Amino acid sequence: MVESGWGSSRVGILVCIGALLPSAAAHAGGLFLYEVGTSDIGFASAGYAARANAPVTLLTNPAGMTRLDGIQVQVGTELVFANLTFAADPATSPFLGTNNGGNAIGWLPTASVFATFAPWKDFRFGLGIFNNFGAPERWDSGWLGRYYTTKTTLLGLSIMPGVAWNIIGGLSVGITFNAMYGHLSQSVAVQNLEPLAPDGSLSVTSNTWGFGGNVGLLYEFSPATRLGITYTSPVKLSFSSSPTFSGLGSRLTALLEAAELNSRTIDLGMTVPQTLMLSFYQAIGSKWALMADVGWQNWASFAMVELGITTTPPVSLTSNLGYVNTWHGAVGAQVQVSEPWQINFGMAYDSSMTNAQDRALMLAIADQWRLGAGAQVAVDEHWNIGFCSELIWGGSPSVVEDRGPLAGHVSGAYDNFYMLFFSLNFTWKS
């Protein structure tokens, strides 16, 4: 919606040049991960809300903390490699060139820490610090999609305290508070209006806090069978930044000054969606255990990105990213092959939140398949070491974007998108 008092020229400039900001929300939707460097990677998330055998249960189902005794600390380290390369088709505007931008992600290190405490028989407390939202992307400066994005960093670091209570028998409940620190940094090339002039650039940087929480229930039918359910609330991130322009020609500078976009604050509101996960765990004898998940993420309700400019009168636009709700399913197993050694494996599927018509250049995710495997060894009564890996396969989702003559028409497909996770994690028990 465009409020009164603004002419169509100002709105047009906002859409053509300031359009990178709604794209940031599209990028945010593409990378909301289950992986936080712990043993869950080896299961491909199977049993996410029902395994409850390590401090990471604070995140996956806080009610599961009631199954942990004493003081336990889990440290997860993770090395990620992502292949995100773009292959343009012949319909792409010729003036954009042929540079495909290279691999926009590559190698990324991450880490997490979770701790649980048992001060009383039926109560547990926990604290976690982790990142499971967003990722950086950096394309070659002269790539053919430079007028849509050249660099994006969107990260959400969560600090999560929680408490759990064994209500009666096998029924436990847990709740956490999620304080998420969001960081947004984005750059995009801007085509100057003078013939043969080199590109200018526009960049924004902002940090903000958002708040939410998780609620979990865990019911143990028997020592071998349990069912868990976790609800994760939405978290609103309200970014605000004054855009920085550089290398602009005189004509574009004059237009920006007339539209009052060169000295104004731009506000962007995006929401990490609410989720629901139902998981089942079943031990079979003393060596085997099977587990499964079904989950839901509410992307459709948060497809509307709020974009505003602090002027008199203020301007607001609402961008519809066209998201749909997504569904998740997973199956996995663990095998106790010897007294200290356990082998884990799993497979998962997540449906796409977008289609080809609504997919942005920064949103590489379509349907996803996960394959995970790992092992854990109990070194002694106090230490457990785990190592695992996982492949996310995203196929070759197609993209079509066109924002007029300033940005050109870009169409093609991501070429065999995948992510590889390698984790080494440690758990200490008092």
C-alpha positions as CSV (number, residue, x, y, z in Angstrom):
1,M,0.0,0.0,0.0
2,V,1.3,3.5,-0.9
3,E,0.1,6.3,1.4
4,S,-1.1,9.6,0.1
5,G,1.3,12.4,-0.5
6,W,3.8,10.5,-2.6
7,G,4.0,10.7,-6.4
8,S,4.5,7.7,-8.7
9,S,8.1,8.7,-9.5
10,R,9.2,8.3,-5.9
11,V,7.4,5.0,-5.6
12,G,9.0,3.8,-8.8
13,I,12.5,4.6,-7.6
14,L,11.7,2.8,-4.3
15,V,10.6,-0.3,-6.1
16,C,13.5,-0.3,-8.6
17,I,16.4,0.5,-6.3
18,G,15.1,-0.2,-2.8
19,A,13.7,-3.6,-3.9
20,L,16.7,-5.4,-2.5
21,L,15.1,-5.1,1.0
22,P,12.1,-7.4,0.4
23,S,14.6,-9.7,-1.3
24,A,16.4,-10.0,2.1
25,A,13.2,-11.5,3.5
26,A,13.1,-14.0,0.7
27,H,16.7,-15.0,1.5
28,A,15.7,-15.3,5.2
29,G,12.9,-17.8,4.2
30,G,15.4,-19.9,2.3
31,L,17.6,-20.9,5.2
32,F,15.8,-21.9,8.4
33,L,17.8,-24.9,9.4
34,Y,17.4,-27.9,11.8
35,E,21.1,-28.3,11.9
36,V,23.0,-26.6,14.8
37,G,26.1,-28.7,15.0
38,T,24.8,-31.5,17.2
39,S,24.1,-35.2,16.7
40,D,20.7,-34.4,15.0
41,I,22.7,-34.0,11.8
42,G,23.3,-37.7,11.7
43,F,19.6,-38.4,12.0
44,A,18.6,-35.9,9.3
45,S,16.4,-34.5,12.2
46,A,14.4,-37.8,12.6
47,G,13.1,-38.0,16.2
48,Y,13.6,-34.3,16.5
49,A,11.1,-33.7,19.4
50,A,11.1,-37.2,20.9
51,R,14.8,-38.4,21.2
52,A,15.5,-36.1,24.2
53,N,18.9,-37.7,25.1
54,A,21.2,-34.6,25.1
55,P,21.1,-30.9,26.1
56,V,20.1,-29.9,22.5
57,T,16.6,-31.0,23.5
58,L,16.3,-27.5,25.0
59,L,15.8,-26.4,21.4
60,T,14.1,-29.5,19.8
61,N,11.7,-30.1,22.7
62,P,12.3,-28.4,26.0
63,A,10.1,-30.9,27.9
64,G,12.8,-33.5,27.1
65,M,15.1,-31.9,29.7
66,T,13.3,-33.9,32.4
67,R,15.1,-37.0,31.0
68,L,18.6,-35.5,31.7
69,D,20.2,-35.8,35.2
70,G,22.8,-33.7,36.9
71,I,24.6,-31.0,34.9
72,Q,25.2,-31.7,31.2
73,V,26.9,-29.5,28.6
74,Q,26.9,-30.1,24.9
75,V,29.1,-28.2,22.4
76,G,28.5,-28.6,18.7
77,T,30.9,-27.6,16.0
78,E,29.9,-27.6,12.3
79,L,31.6,-27.0,9.0
80,V,29.2,-26.4,6.1
81,F,29.9,-26.3,2.4
82,A,27.1,-25.0,0.1
83,N,27.0,-25.1,-3.7
84,L,24.9,-22.1,-5.0
85,T,25.6,-21.4,-8.6
86,F,23.3,-19.9,-11.2
87,A,22.9,-20.9,-14.9
88,A,21.2,-18.2,-17.0
89,D,19.0,-19.1,-20.0
90,P,18.9,-17.3,-23.4
91,A,16.0,-15.1,-22.2
92,T,18.3,-13.1,-19.8
93,S,18.9,-9.6,-21.0
94,P,22.0,-9.5,-23.1
95,F,23.4,-6.3,-21.5
96,L,23.8,-8.1,-18.2
97,G,26.6,-10.2,-19.6
98,T,27.4,-13.9,-19.0
99,N,29.1,-14.0,-15.6
100,N,27.2,-16.5,-13.5
101,G,28.6,-15.1,-10.2
102,G,30.5,-18.1,-9.0
103,N,29.6,-20.1,-5.9
104,A,27.8,-17.6,-3.7
105,I,28.2,-19.5,-0.4
106,G,31.1,-22.0,-0.2
107,W,32.5,-22.9,3.3
108,L,31.0,-21.7,6.5
109,P,31.9,-22.6,10.1
110,T,29.3,-22.5,12.9
111,A,29.0,-23.6,16.6
112,S,26.5,-24.0,19.3
113,V,26.4,-24.7,23.1
114,F,23.6,-26.1,25.2
115,A,23.5,-26.8,29.0
116,T,21.0,-28.4,31.3
117,F,20.7,-28.4,35.1
118,A,18.8,-30.6,37.5
119,P,18.3,-28.6,40.8
120,W,15.3,-30.7,41.9
121,K,13.8,-34.0,41.1
122,D,11.0,-33.0,38.7
123,F,12.4,-29.7,37.4
124,R,15.1,-28.9,34.9
125,F,16.7,-25.6,33.7
126,G,18.6,-25.1,30.4
127,L,20.4,-22.5,28.4
128,G,21.4,-22.5,24.7
129,I,23.3,-20.3,22.3
130,F,23.0,-21.2,18.6
131,N,22.3,-20.0,15.1
132,N,19.7,-21.8,12.9
133,F,18.5,-18.9,10.7
134,G,20.0,-17.3,7.6
135,A,23.4,-17.4,5.9
136,P,25.7,-15.2,3.9
137,E,25.8,-15.0,0.1
138,R,28.4,-13.2,-2.0
139,W,28.4,-13.1,-5.8
140,D,31.0,-11.8,-8.2
141,S,30.7,-8.0,-8.5
142,G,30.1,-8.2,-12.3
143,W,27.7,-11.1,-12.3
144,L,24.5,-10.9,-14.4
145,G,22.2,-10.6,-11.4
146,R,24.2,-7.7,-9.9
147,Y,21.2,-5.3,-10.1
148,Y,19.2,-7.7,-7.8
149,T,22.0,-8.6,-5.3
150,T,25.8,-8.7,-4.9
151,K,26.1,-9.6,-1.2
152,T,23.6,-10.6,1.5
153,T,24.3,-11.6,5.1
154,L,21.3,-12.4,7.2
155,L,21.9,-14.1,10.5
156,G,19.8,-14.8,13.6
157,L,21.8,-15.7,16.8
158,S,19.5,-17.0,19.5
159,I,20.0,-17.0,23.3
160,M,17.5,-19.4,24.8
161,P,16.9,-20.1,28.5
162,G,14.3,-22.7,29.4
163,V,12.6,-24.7,32.1
164,A,10.9,-28.1,32.1
165,W,8.6,-29.9,34.6
166,N,7.7,-33.6,34.9
167,I,4.0,-33.1,35.7
168,I,3.0,-36.7,36.5
169,G,4.2,-40.1,35.4
170,G,5.5,-40.0,31.8
171,L,4.1,-36.5,31.0
172,S,6.5,-33.5,30.9
173,V,6.2,-29.9,29.7
174,G,8.8,-27.4,28.8
175,I,9.0,-23.8,27.8
176,T,11.8,-21.5,26.5
177,F,12.3,-17.9,25.8
178,N,14.0,-17.1,22.5
179,A,16.0,-13.8,22.3
180,M,17.2,-13.6,18.7
181,Y,19.8,-11.0,17.6
182,G,19.4,-10.3,13.9
183,H,22.0,-9.0,11.6
184,L,21.3,-7.8,8.0
185,S,23.9,-6.5,5.6
186,Q,23.1,-6.2,1.9
187,S,24.6,-4.7,-1.3
188,V,23.3,-4.3,-4.8
189,A,24.7,-2.7,-8.0
190,V,22.8,0.3,-9.4
191,Q,22.8,1.0,-13.1
192,N,23.6,4.7,-13.8
193,L,21.5,6.6,-16.3
194,E,24.5,8.1,-18.2
195,P,25.6,6.1,-21.3
196,L,28.7,3.8,-20.6
197,A,28.9,5.0,-17.0
198,P,30.1,2.3,-14.5
199,D,27.7,1.0,-12.0
200,G,27.0,2.6,-8.7
201,S,26.1,0.7,-5.5
202,L,23.6,0.7,-2.7
203,S,24.2,-1.0,0.6
204,V,22.3,-1.3,4.0
205,T,23.4,-2.7,7.3
206,S,21.2,-3.1,10.4
207,N,21.0,-5.0,13.7
208,T,18.0,-5.7,15.8
209,W,16.5,-8.0,18.5
210,G,13.4,-10.1,18.1
211,F,11.7,-12.3,20.8
212,G,9.7,-15.5,20.9
213,G,9.5,-18.8,22.6
214,N,9.1,-22.6,22.3
215,V,6.6,-24.9,24.1
216,G,7.1,-28.7,24.2
217,L,5.3,-31.7,25.5
218,L,6.8,-35.2,25.9
219,Y,4.9,-38.3,26.9
220,E,6.7,-41.6,27.7
221,F,4.3,-44.5,27.3
222,S,7.1,-46.8,28.5
223,P,10.9,-46.7,28.7
224,A,10.9,-47.8,25.1
225,T,8.2,-45.5,23.6
226,R,7.7,-41.8,23.7
227,L,5.9,-39.1,21.7
228,G,7.0,-35.4,21.6
229,I,5.5,-32.3,20.1
230,T,7.1,-28.8,19.9
231,Y,5.6,-25.5,18.9
232,T,8.0,-22.6,18.0
233,S,6.5,-19.1,18.0
234,P,7.1,-16.4,15.3
235,V,9.9,-13.9,15.9
236,K,9.6,-10.5,14.4
237,L,12.8,-8.8,13.3
238,S,12.4,-5.1,12.6
239,F,15.5,-3.8,10.7
240,S,16.1,-0.1,10.2
241,S,18.9,1.5,8.2
242,S,19.9,4.6,6.2
243,P,21.0,3.4,2.8
244,T,24.5,4.2,1.6
245,F,24.9,5.1,-2.1
246,S,28.2,5.3,-3.9
247,G,29.4,5.8,-7.5
248,L,26.1,7.3,-8.7
249,G,25.9,9.6,-11.7
250,S,24.5,13.1,-11.6
251,R,21.1,12.1,-13.2
252,L,20.4,9.3,-10.7
253,T,21.7,11.4,-7.8
254,A,19.2,14.2,-8.8
255,L,16.3,11.7,-8.9
256,L,17.2,10.3,-5.5
257,E,17.4,13.8,-4.0
258,A,14.1,14.7,-5.5
259,A,12.5,11.5,-4.1
260,E,14.2,12.1,-0.7
261,L,15.7,8.6,-0.7
262,N,19.3,9.5,-0.2
263,S,18.9,10.8,3.4
264,R,16.1,8.7,4.8
265,T,15.8,5.7,7.0
266,I,14.4,2.6,5.5
267,D,12.5,0.1,7.8
268,L,12.1,-3.5,7.0
269,G,9.9,-5.9,9.0
270,M,10.3,-9.7,8.5
271,T,9.1,-12.6,10.6
272,V,10.7,-15.9,11.4
273,P,7.7,-18.2,11.0
274,Q,5.9,-20.3,13.6
275,T,6.5,-24.1,13.4
276,L,5.0,-27.3,14.7
277,M,6.9,-30.7,15.0
278,L,5.5,-34.0,16.1
279,S,8.0,-36.8,16.7
280,F,7.9,-40.5,17.7
281,Y,10.6,-42.7,19.2
282,Q,10.4,-46.5,19.6
283,A,13.2,-48.7,21.0
284,I,13.3,-52.3,19.6
285,G,15.2,-54.6,22.0
286,S,18.5,-53.4,23.5
287,K,20.2,-52.4,20.2
288,W,17.8,-50.7,17.8
289,A,15.5,-47.6,17.9
290,L,13.3,-46.2,15.2
291,M,12.0,-42.6,15.0
292,A,9.9,-40.4,12.7
293,D,8.8,-36.8,12.4
294,V,6.0,-34.8,10.7
295,G,6.3,-31.0,10.8
296,W,4.8,-27.8,9.5
297,Q,6.1,-24.3,9.0
298,N,3.7,-21.4,8.6
299,W,5.4,-19.4,5.8
300,A,2.1,-18.3,4.1
301,S,1.0,-16.1,7.0
302,F,4.3,-14.2,7.0
303,A,4.7,-13.7,3.2
304,M,3.9,-10.0,3.6
305,V,7.1,-7.9,4.1
306,E,6.7,-4.5,5.6
307,L,8.8,-1.8,3.9
308,G,8.7,1.9,5.1
309,I,10.5,5.1,4.7
310,T,10.7,7.8,7.4
311,T,9.6,10.9,5.6
312,T,6.8,13.5,6.0
313,P,4.4,12.1,5.3
314,P,5.8,8.5,5.8
315,V,5.7,6.0,3.0
316,S,4.9,2.3,3.4
317,L,4.9,-0.5,0.9
318,T,3.8,-4.1,1.6
319,S,5.6,-6.7,-0.6
320,N,3.9,-10.1,-1.0
321,L,6.6,-12.8,-1.4
322,G,4.1,-15.5,-2.4
323,Y,5.2,-18.1,0.2
324,V,3.1,-21.2,1.0
325,N,3.1,-23.3,4.1
326,T,5.7,-26.1,4.1
327,W,5.6,-29.7,5.3
328,H,8.3,-31.9,6.7
329,G,8.7,-35.6,7.2
330,A,11.6,-37.7,8.4
331,V,12.5,-41.3,9.4
332,G,15.6,-42.6,11.0
333,A,17.2,-45.2,13.3
334,Q,20.0,-45.7,15.8
335,V,21.9,-48.9,16.4
336,Q,24.0,-49.7,19.5
337,V,26.7,-51.8,17.8
338,S,28.8,-52.2,21.0
339,E,28.9,-50.9,24.5
340,P,30.5,-47.5,23.7
341,W,29.5,-47.2,20.0
342,Q,26.2,-46.0,18.5
343,I,25.5,-45.6,14.8
344,N,22.8,-43.1,13.5
345,F,21.2,-42.5,10.1
346,G,18.1,-40.8,8.7
347,M,16.3,-39.3,5.8
348,A,14.0,-36.3,5.6
349,Y,11.9,-34.3,3.1
350,D,10.8,-30.6,3.2
351,S,8.4,-29.2,0.7
352,S,9.1,-25.9,-1.1
353,M,7.8,-22.6,0.2
354,T,7.9,-21.0,-3.3
355,N,7.3,-21.7,-6.9
356,A,9.2,-20.6,-10.0
357,Q,7.0,-17.5,-10.4
358,D,7.7,-16.2,-6.8
359,R,11.3,-17.4,-6.3
360,A,13.9,-14.7,-6.0
361,L,17.5,-14.9,-7.1
362,M,18.5,-15.0,-3.4
363,L,16.0,-17.8,-2.7
364,A,17.6,-20.9,-4.0
365,I,15.5,-23.4,-2.0
366,A,12.8,-25.5,-3.5
367,D,11.9,-29.0,-2.3
368,Q,14.7,-30.4,-0.1
369,W,15.9,-33.9,0.6
370,R,18.2,-34.7,3.6
371,L,20.4,-37.8,4.1
372,G,22.3,-38.0,7.3
373,A,24.6,-40.5,9.1
374,G,26.9,-40.4,12.1
375,A,28.3,-42.2,15.1
376,Q,28.7,-41.5,18.8
377,V,31.1,-43.0,21.3
378,A,30.8,-43.0,25.1
379,V,34.5,-42.3,26.1
380,D,33.7,-42.8,29.8
381,E,30.9,-42.0,32.2
382,H,31.4,-38.3,31.8
383,W,32.3,-37.8,28.1
384,N,30.5,-38.6,24.8
385,I,31.9,-37.6,21.4
386,G,29.8,-37.6,18.2
387,F,30.7,-37.0,14.6
388,C,28.2,-36.9,11.7
389,S,27.5,-35.6,8.3
390,E,24.5,-34.7,6.2
391,L,23.6,-33.9,2.6
392,I,20.8,-31.5,1.7
393,W,19.8,-31.8,-2.0
394,G,17.8,-29.0,-3.5
395,G,17.8,-29.9,-7.2
396,S,17.9,-27.1,-9.8
397,P,15.0,-24.7,-9.0
398,S,14.2,-22.2,-11.8
399,V,14.1,-18.4,-11.3
400,V,12.5,-15.6,-13.3
401,E,12.9,-12.0,-12.3
402,D,12.2,-8.7,-14.1
403,R,12.3,-5.2,-12.6
404,G,12.4,-3.2,-15.8
405,P,15.2,-1.6,-17.7
406,L,17.4,-0.6,-14.7
407,A,17.8,-4.2,-13.5
408,G,17.0,-6.2,-16.7
409,H,15.4,-9.6,-17.1
410,V,17.1,-12.5,-15.4
411,S,15.9,-16.1,-15.8
412,G,17.5,-19.5,-15.5
413,A,18.1,-22.1,-12.8
414,Y,20.3,-22.9,-9.9
415,D,22.7,-25.6,-10.9
416,N,22.4,-28.6,-8.6
417,F,22.0,-26.8,-5.3
418,Y,23.3,-28.8,-2.3
419,M,24.7,-28.3,1.2
420,L,27.1,-30.6,3.1
421,F,27.3,-30.6,6.9
422,F,30.2,-32.0,8.9
423,S,29.9,-32.0,12.7
424,L,32.1,-32.8,15.7
425,N,30.2,-32.5,19.0
426,F,31.0,-33.2,22.6
427,T,28.8,-33.8,25.6
428,W,29.9,-33.7,29.3
429,K,27.9,-35.1,32.1
430,S,28.6,-34.4,35.8
